[in-house]
């Protein structure tokens, strides 16, 4: 799991500019809110790369690439995580959160479910 904290590209008396993505193709940009305890995901995408950027709050993310152990991380404002195709993932809101999800691939708009494959064995809640 590669989590990158994005620092401002420019700051002056008017405010701050932070580049979230550079040199990436995206076909969908979504703003998502999650209330504390909300679970999103427990799925993977066969063709879609997903970029998730935390604006406020915090999210627990668990990811699992095929044949690899589950990785876990807490995302905080300014963090960006890139989830490539075939990587199972779940996001759990540690607190009320706001984030941007960008996608490159068929998972977008009305085609959201076309490249979303639910996990038979969810990553969250974690098995005992």
N, C-alpha and C positions, 0 to 999 in steps of 0.2 A: 504494500500500500504506500503510495507516494502522496504525502500531504505537503503542500507548499503554502507558506504564509506570504500573502501578497502585501508588499509595502508600497506606499504611495510613489507614483512616478513623478508627480509634481505637486508642490504645495506652495501657496502664497496667501496673501491677505484675503483673497476671494474664497479660498477653500482648498480641497484636496482632490487630485485625480489619481485613481488607482486603476491600472490596467489589469483586468481579470484574466483575459485570454489574449495571447499574441500568436499570430501565424497558425490559427486553428480554423477549420471550417465548421460552422454550426448552422443548423437548419431550424432550430427551435430554441427559444429562450423563454423560460417559465419562472414566474415568481411564486414561491410556495411558502405558506405559513403552516406551522405545526404547533399545536398546543402541547404543553408539558405531558410527557408520557406517550404521545402519538408515535405510532410505528408506521414507517413508509418503506416499501420495498419488499424484501424477502422474495426477490426474483433476480433474473439475469436477462441480458439482451444478447441475441446471437450476432447482431450486426452493428449495434449502436454503441458509440462511445459517449459517456455521460460526464459532464463537468459540473461539479457542485461547489458553489461558493457561498459561504456563510456570511450573512449581513449582520444578524443579531441573534442573541441566544447562544445555545450550544447543542450539538448533536453528537450522539454516540454512533459511530459507523462501524459495521462489521463487514468485511469482504472476504471472499474465498475464491481463489482461482482454482480451476480444475486440478485435482490431485495435490493441492497444497493445504496447509493448515489455515484456520480462520485467523485473520488479523483484525485487531480492534484499535480504534483511536477515538479521542474526543476532539471534535472540530469546534473551533471558536471563531468569532468574527475575524474576517480577513483570511481564513483558511480556504484553500482550493484543493479539491481531490478529483482526480481523473480516474474514472472507472471504465476500463476497456471492455470490449465484447467478451462474453462468456464468463465474466467474473460475477459471482453471486454477491448481492449486497443488500443491506438493510440499514435504515437510519432510524434512530430512536431519539426523540426530543428530550434532552435532559431538562430543558426549561422551554417556555414559549420561544419559538425561533422563527426567523425569516431567512430564506435562502433563495438563491438563483440556481436553477438547473438548466444547463444548455445541453443540447444533444446533436450529435452528428450521426445520421443514420435514419432508419425508418421509424423510430419511436418518437413520434411528434403529432401534435394536434389530434385530429380524428383517427389517425393511425396509431395512437398510443399503444393499444393492445397488440398490434401486429407484430411487434418485436419484444414483447414482454412475456417471459416464461416463469410462472410461479414455481417456487421451490416445494418439492414434496416434503422435505425436512427443513423447516425454517431455520434461519440463523438466529432469529430472536422470536420468542424467548429462547434463550439458550437451553439445549437439552440438559437434563440432570445426569 
